[in-house]
């Protein structure tokens, strides 16, 4: 049975709920068959979120890690492809800290690609009846911070682990139960699929 770690975030920016955690906790209550699933809520705080993620990885020893964050303004589940080594905050994190042009990891690579079969994951979410697309920017706030930190951990400490990041719309743009259905399909595909599929994607601007 594959071990999977799934994370979401606490609310931030004055919101009472964070759609990522609302969906993740529902998946935790009814996980996909055949997976040993652990769910963790991360603080929306630079640095601390990575410490919490690292602790959860040590505790659960996962085969696959999928981190989920909220992306206000997006209307579908977006599977992220690229994490960049940059913290650039338009608003403070939940500890009141703003970062401007700070690397996530000093002297780390400029970027990492997701280690998930991203196109297959998009296709699986769509097949579950949930709108989904591939994204080429995870932003520069705590979501990208966690995505980059996860991929750096995999590259330097856990080469046998696969992982990536997914953004979900803010509530109520897409109900948490709907997002949870998409995440279940995504997790099953992420575990079972090693080679990504060929599918048209990309941006033309």
N, C-alpha and C positions, 0 to 999 in steps of 0.2 A: 504494500500500500504506500503510495507516494505521500510524502509529508509536504504540506503547503503552508506557507505563512502569508496571510492576507492582512494588509494594514489600511486604516483610514485615518482621518485627522479630526481633531477637536474643532469646534466652531472658531471662527476668527473674523476680524473686521466688523465686530458688532452683531454678527448673526447669532441667532439662538441655536441653530442646527447647522451641521455640516453634512451635506448630502453624501459625501464619501463614507462617513462612518455609519450613517443611517442605513445605507445599502450593505456595507460590510457586515454590520452586526446581524442583519437579516440572513446573509449567507452563512454566518456562523451558527445561527439557530437551525438552519436546514442546509447543511453542506452537500456538495455533489457526492454521489455514490463513489466509493473506491478511493476517496482522499482522506487523509488524516489532516484535518484543517485546524490551524490556530489563527485566531484573529486578535489584533492589537490596535489600540487607538494611540496615535502619536500626537504629541503636543505640536502646535503650530509655532515652533520656536527654532530659530537657527541653532545648529549645534546640538541642542537637547534632543531634537527629533532623531538625529543620527545616532546618538547614544542609546536611545530607547530602541531603535531598530537593531542596532548591533547586539544589544542585550537579548532581544527576542530571537535573533538568529542563533545566538549561542545556546539559548534555552531549548529551542525547537529543532535545531539542526535540519532545516528544510531542504528539500530537493528543488523547490520552486518558490520564489518570493514575488508577490505581486503587490505593489503599493498603489493606493488609490487616493486621488485628491479631487477637490471640487474646482470646476472651472466655470465661473459665472459668465453667461453670455453664449456658451456652447449649448447646442440643443441635442447632441447625441453623445454616446459613449465614444471617447477618442483614445485609441491605443497609441501611446507615445513611442517614437522611434529613436529620438536623440536626446541625450542629456548633456548639457554644457557646463563647463567649469566656471560658473559665474553666479554670484549672489548680487542681485540688483533689485532692491525693494522700493516699490512705490509707496507702500504703507509699512508701518512697523509690524514686527511679529507680535505674538501675544505676550512677550516679555518686554515690549517697548523698544526693541532693537531694530534699527534700520541698517541695511548694508548697501553700499554703493560701490560696485566694481570690485568686490572681494572674491577671490577664488574660493570654491567649495573646498578644494584640497590644494594646498600650496605645492607648486611644482607638479601637479597632476596633469594628465593629458587634457587637451582642449575640449574633447568630447568623448562620449562613449555611445555606442549603439545598444539598444535593448537586446537582451539575450533571449527574448521570447520570439516565437514564430508570429510576428505582428500581423501579417496579412491573414494568416489562418485564424488568428484570434478575432480579427474584425469580421471575417466571414462567419465564424461561429456565433458571434453576438447577433449578427443580422439574421442568421438562421433561427435564432431563438425568438425572433420577432421584435428585437430591440434595435433602434437606429444606431449605427456605429460607423466610424471612419478612422483613417490613419492620420496621425498628427505628427508634424515635424518640429513643433516647439512646445516644450513643457513649461514655458515661461522662465522667470528668473527669481521666483519667490521660494517659499519653503518646499513646494512640490518638486521643483527642479533640483533643489538642494538635496532632498531625500533620494530622488532618482539617481543623481550623479553619485551620491555617497554610496548607494546600494551597488551600482555598477563598479565603482572603485573597489569596494569590498570584495565583490565577486572576482574581479581581475587580479587582485593582489593577495587574497586570503582564501577564497573558496572557488577555485576554477571549476569544480564539479557542480556548482549550483547555477541554476538559471533564474533570471529575474527581469523585471521591467516595471513600467508605470502606466497607469490608466487614469485619465481624467473623466469625470462624470459631470453632467449639468447640475446647477444649483436647483434646490427645491423652490417652487413646485414645477419647474419646467419639465422634468421627467420624474414620475413617482419612484420612490425608493424601491418598491417591490418590483417594478419593471427593471430598474438598474440591477437589482439583485439577480434576477433571472439571467440577464446578460452576463454578469460576472460569473455565475455558475458555469455557463457554457464556455466562457473564456478560460476559466481555470481547468476544466476538463480537457480542453484543446491544448492548453499550454503544457500540461503534463504528458499528454499522449503524442504530441507532434514535435518531432525533432527538426525536420526539414520544412521550411516555409513554403507556401504555395505561390504560384505565379498568378498575380491579380493586378489589373490596372490600378494605379494609385498615383500619388504625387500632387504637386501644386503647379499651376501654370503661370503664376504671377511672380 
